Amino acid sequence: MTAQTTTFAAAAVVSPTPRVSRAADRSIDPGNDAVCARCRERIKFSARSQARQVIANVYQDGRWQRVEHYHALCYADVGRPYGEAV
């Protein structure tokens, strides 16, 4: 067994940290075509309002399932299901 094989084998045994759902607060970019998971309306860019959106990566059993988009107010209305948006 070579040193390279031993290193690879040891690395394969270490289990990664489980992935959990999380949310991020982001500005809305021009041309955005996302739909809010709560109100089902399009999340629209507006230069005047500087609105914000929340994007959540959703994991189930440590595996990525989907991305959900919310208007910032809609995310607060549903009780921040994926934690405080950072």
Residue, then its C-alpha position, 0 to 999 in steps of 0.5 A: m500500500t502506498a502513502q497516497t492510498t493510505t491517505f485516501a483511505a483515511a480521508a474516505v472514513v471521515s464523515p462530513t458534517p451533515r448539511v442543514s437548510r439555511a437562508a440568505d438575504r440577497s438583493i434582487d438582480p435585474g432579470n430575476d425570474a424567481v417565484c416566491a414560495r409563499c405568495r407565488e408571485r414573481i420576485k421583481f427587480s425595482a431600482r427604486s425600492q431596493a427590495r430584498q429576497v431570501i434564498a433558502n437551500v433546503y436539505q432533507d436527511g443531509r441531502w440537498q433537495r431544492v432552492e426556495h425563493y421568498h420576498a423578504l417580508c413573505y419569509a418573515d410571515v412564514g416564521r423564517p422556516y430555515g432560520e435567520a437569513v444572513 
